[in-house]
Amino acid sequence: MSLAALGGVVSAAAGAACFDAGLALQALDAREVPREHGLRPALLVRLVRRRRWVAATALAFAGWPFHLLALGLAPLSLVQPTLALGLVLLLYLGHRVLGERVGRTELLAVAGVVAGVAVLAWAAPPETTHHAEPGRIAAGLAPVVLIALLPVVLPRVGVRPPAQLLAFAAGAAFAFTGVGSKLLVDDLRAQAFAGALLWTALIALVGFCGVLIEMSALQVQQATHVGPNVFVVQVCVPVLLAPLVSGERWSDTPLSGGVILMAVAATALSAVVLARSPAVAGFADSAATE
């Protein structure tokens, strides 16, 4: 692994720590807002009046510069799965601070995340500095945006989206922001400032919808159910889109990308196990009790 890729992994891990810790705290206030405000801007209006939620959101937002730095040092197919390392931090906090037991299953999941990221660091293609043409980017991202905005659009036509859709839609929104962040970094390096401003605006818009949908999901489901679904979509979709939109060439990687897909699958599965573990859930529950 090159020094640049190592720096990308470290930066992505720092960003993940901010994202996951922020989400664990955001979930507490989201559950206290009446459900009738779900999927409406009024939900966020009520949440911004709560200091803890604002602090948690600031913590999560602080992870974005680390994410951008990681995307400038390492390929998208390595950076996104590395976000799973944030769950390892929550597991550690649940164990050290709360005394929650960490069993063999959790340890195997941690090993799965670390091994998956290590394999990706070895198998991922070199970091790219130029992305695909606008037509290919639109073809790849249009379905993602459609899924992300579906829970916001359906209530406007009298249809209440199922609760199971919310987490996946939020994951799609954050998958878009992940890919968009990569394209933003490329445009900044190429000094294409108009494109950089466009991507910044789109990331802000879709990211806002993602936060609204995720907070609405946390009103009706436990964080241990919402988090894994959001994470799997947020990680897997950008990796699958990487060859199409970010210019990554998998043909020269082991098994022509097969090793990358297996490592991403192993990382995502291990992350789901961690997100549902009592130690991670206990961290949020303790904060709620306090």
N, C-alpha and C positions, 0 to 999 in steps of 0.2 A: 504494500500500500504506500502510495506516495505521500509526502508531507502535506500536500494540498488536500488530498482525500482525508488524511487524518484530521487536519484542521476542520474539514467539512463535517466529519463525524462528531468532533467535540462541540462545534457550534450548533449542530442539529440537536445534540443531547441537551445543551444548555437551553435552547429554545423549547424543547419538549418538556423540560422541568417546569418552565414558566407556564406552558399551555395546560399541562395536566394539573398542576397545583391550583391554577386559576379556576379550572373547571370544577374541581372538587369543592371549592369555596362558593362558586357561583350557584351550584346546585342547591345550596342551603336556602338562599333567599328566593330562588325561583319557585320553590315548593310552597312558600308562604304567600304568594300572590294568588288571588282568586282565579280559578281556571277559566272563567269567562273572558279573561283578558288574553288568553293564549292566541298566538298567531296574529296579534294586533300590536301596532306600535305602542299602544297604551301599556303593554306588558313591560317594555323597556323603559317607558317613562316612569313607571312605578319603581322599577329596579334601580334606576340611576339615583333615586332618593335615598338609597340604602348605602351607607358608607362601606360596609363589608363587600357588597357586590361591586361597587366602583373600584375598590382596592383590588379585588380579585380580577376584574376586567383589565385594570392597569397592569397587573402581573402577567396575565395572559398576553396582552398586547406587547409587553416588553420582550416576549419571545420572538416576535416577528423580525426584528433586526438580526437576531442570531440565525433565524431561518434564512433570511436573505444572504447573509454572509456564507452560510453553509452551501447555498445554491451557487454562489460565486466560486466555490472551491471544489465542489464535488458534484457528480451527476445526479439528476433528479431521482434515478432508480436506486441510489444509495441514500440520499438525504431523507426521503419520505419514510422508509422503513426504520431509519434510525430514531424517529420520533417515539418508537416503542420504549426507548430507554427511560422516558419520563415516568412510565408506569413502575419501573424498577425503583425509582426514587420514592414514589408513594408507598410501595411495598415496604421499603426500608423505614420510612417514617411511621407506618402503621405498626411495625415491629418494635422499633426503638422507643417511640414516644408513648404508644398505647399498650405495649406489651403483647400485641396480638401474635399468636403462634404462626410461624411460617413453616409449612410442612413440605414434604417431598414434592408434592405437585407444584407448589410455587417455585421451589428451587429448580425443578426441571424446566418450568416456564421461563425463568430468568436465564438459564443456560440456553434455552431455545432462542431467546431474543439476542443474546450476546453472540451465539454461534451464527444466527442468521445474518446479523449485521457484519460479522467478520467475513462470512462467505461472500456477501455482497461487496465488501471492500476489495476482495480479491477478484471477483468475477465481473463487476460492473465495468462498463466501457469508460474511456476517458471523459472528463468533463468537457461539455461543448460550450461554445461561445456564441453560436448562431442558431436560431430556431428555424422551423419550417416556414413555408410561404403561407400567407393569410388564409387561402382556401383550405389547406389541410388543417390549420389550427381551428378554423370555424367548424369544419366537419367533425373534429374530435371533441370540441368543447360544447357544441350546441346541445347534444343530448344530456350532458352533465348539467348545464344551466337549466334545461327543461325540468329535470328531476328536482333540482334544488329549489326552483320557484313554485313547483306544483302545490305544496301545502299552503303557500301564501295566496295563490290564485284561486284554488278550489272554493274556499269560503266565500269569495266574492260572487260566485255563481250558485251559492246555496248548497254546496256539497262540503260536508265535514270530512277532512282527510283522516284515515285510520291512524291510530297512535303508532302502529308499527312503521308507518311511512316516514314519520317525523325524523327519527334518528338517521335513516338512510338519506333523507333529503338534506339534513344538516351535514352529513358526511360528504355528500356530493358538492355542497357549497364550499366546504373547506378543501375538497379536492381541487375545485376550480381555483381557489386562492393559492393553493400550492403550485399548480401549473402556471397560473398567472404571475406568481412571484418569480418563477424561473424566467419567464419571458420578459418581465420587468428588468431583471438583472442583465439579461442579454442586451436589451435596448439601452440601458445605462452605459454599458461597456462600449456599445457602438455609437454612443452619443446621439441616439435617436430619441430625443427628449419628447417629441410629440407622442411617439409610441409609449414611452415610459409614463407619461401623464395619462394616456388612455387606459393602460393597464392598472395604474393606481386607482383611477375612478371605478373601473370594473371590479377590482378587488374589494374596494370599499363598499360598493353596492351589494355584491353577492355575499361578501362577508357579513354585512349587516343582516341580510336575510338569514344567513346561516346561524348567527347568534340568536336571532328572534326564534327561529325554528327549534334550535337546541334548547333554549330556555323553556319553550312551550313543551317540548318532549320531557324535560325534567320535572314539569308540573304533574305529569300523569304516569311517569315511570321512574324507577330507581336509577341513580347514576350508574350503577353496576350493570344495568341493561342498556342504557343509552350509550355510555362510553364505548363499549366494544363495537357496537354497530357503526357508530360514527368513525371510530378508528379504522376499521377494516376498509370502509369505503374511501376514507381520506388517504389511506396509504396505497391501496391496491390500484385504484383508478389512475392516479398520476403515473404510477410505474407502468401500467399497461399502455398509457398514452405517450410515454416518453419517446419511443421510436418514431411515433407519428408527428408529434408537435415540437419536440425539443432537439431533434436532430441526432439523437443517440443511435449508434449503429451496434446492434446486437449480433450481427452476423459473425463478428470476430471474437465474441465472448464464448466461454465454454458451453457446448451443446447449443450454440446459436441462440442464446437467451434462455435455454431450458434451466440452467443452474440458477439464473436470476429469478425466474418464476418460482422455482422450488424454495429458494431462500426466502423470498417474500411471503410465500404461503406459510412457511414454518414460523416466520417472525409474527405474522398476523395471528396465527393460531395461538402462539405463546402469549401474545398480548391480550387476547380475549380471556385466556385463563387467568392472567394477572389482574385484569380489570374486574373480574368476578370474584376474586379471592377475598376472604373475610378481612385480611389486613388492610387492603386498599379501601374496602367499603367502610371499615371501622374508622379510618382516618376522617372521612366526611361525617360519619355519625357522631363521632366525639365532638367535632366542631359544632354540630347542630345542638348537642346537649349543652355545651358551654354557652 
